[in-house]
Amino acid sequence: MKKLMLGNEAIARGLYEAGVRVVSSYPGTPSTEITEFAAKYDKIYCEWAPNEKVAAEVAFGASLRGVRSACAMKHVGLNVAADPLFTLSYTGVNGGMVIFVADDPAMHSSQNEQDSRHYAIAAKVPMLEPSDAAEAKEFVREAYRISEEYDTPVIVRSCTRMAHSQCMVELCDREEHEPGAYEKKPQKYIMAPANAQKRHPFVEQRMNELKELAEVSALNRIEGSGSDMGIICSGTCYQYVKEVFGDSVPVLKLGIVNPLPENLIREFAGRVGKLYVIEELDGIVENHVRTLSIECVGKELFPPVGEFNQAVIRAAFGIPEPQSITPDTPVPVRPPVMCAGCPHRGMFYVLAKNKITVLGDIGCYTLGSAAPLNAIDSVLCMGASVSGLHGFNKAGGAENEHNSVCVIGDSTFIHSGVTGLIDIAYNNSNSTVIILDNSITGMTGHQQNPTTGYNIKGDPATAVNLEALCHAIGIRRVRVVDPYNLAECESAVKEELAADEASVIISRRPCVLLKNVKAKPPVKVNTDKCVGCKMCMRLGCPAISIKGSKAHIDFTQCVGCDVCTQLCRFDAIEKGER
């Protein structure tokens, strides 16, 4: 039986067919759907972990017990999980363990464009890279075979295009793997220096054995002949190359991207006159080829930034674009904005109005940096707003302390913001932290988190009480405000900034897109009262526009949050009626 599947869905199917029992992840685009699809299989225990480090450690614990396990994350999530990853390379596994990481060339939803292959190289673990959904499912099975045969965690690398594109996938039955026996092996699993020193030679020997595998594995293969030029590629770049050249050009397709083969590359290079290496992001394969004293063309022709496609490949080789039907007028740009009725908008309006320095964080509230609010001064990584605010205020003293805050979402706060708040409390920092609690993990598609009271299946779960947590850390001043109430928000911000001690403001209102949140009747503009001052436009609400010289509210978008009614000094925006 075959089914049309997304790459992430196919990976989840691969987990099911490979007999995996435990999956722990933190949502991160473009990897999120792996765990969401896996959760649909009753034979796989799935969970959302507080962060990627925890997820990797949960997967290790399950592997230690002898079952096949997995964790999934986006590329920057691997930064968080790097601590256990590097030592997992030393301990090895009991049951097979696979880490799925999705890179994001072109940064469709990310703050950087890092190349996760560097982690595989540095940690000295094997990495596989499928080129489409069908391969992804099959690579999962092979990843677990390699994991158990070579006693190693295995990384499977994806990217946005592979994760979210579709192709036909053949469905197979699940292969059950009974839990392996757990044996106490302190020299293998307790990485104190004396034991770790003995495990390092094992890692080096394992890499030598994996290099031999890379030479003969069917995941690395040579295709085609009859041309003077040849191309080495992997992942989605293979698909682009095949769509441009078909079978007219010899290709060395690499499915194992760490460790890279040597003899196979030499053999392929010996068959062609001119060798090209096509890879997104960094020139890792290219540099490897050059270390073998083989001439090749790589990053001087193909950029180290952005996402490739067929047009990029054609342009590099001077191949004209095929004729296509294009619209007479270009598609207008549609910049991302916070939704109409977004609970974060009111708080950002207050912060911008009062010209407060705002250290931001990772989430849909990052959009508070966009015009017309322009309310955020920095965004670095998950949790950095809290720690950064502490450093900013310690460096700037009272001048900063009474005019700077940080904003962080509820899920991000649990992920890595809570440790920054501990630093604030412990080191007596006069800093004001605003937790934007919208009762969900919004940016990645409404996943539950430890503050929502529900688990990945939607079943009731213990909910972290943010107020109690902040008090337990040592923050005495904790208050909750409704971001739809501008006066309440402004009063709270001014009072907490004026205080001479650390404080937390919890801006609490559920995401307007949640199924259980009922919209109010849309507001409407009384054109007789509207003077066209455009004050309401300062909110940046997509439901509000100007038609002619008057404000206009799109009733199909408006959810009746009433925030705009609080700005109109002429009472021209009136509440709707049911």
Disulfide bonds with the S-S distance in Angstrom:
none
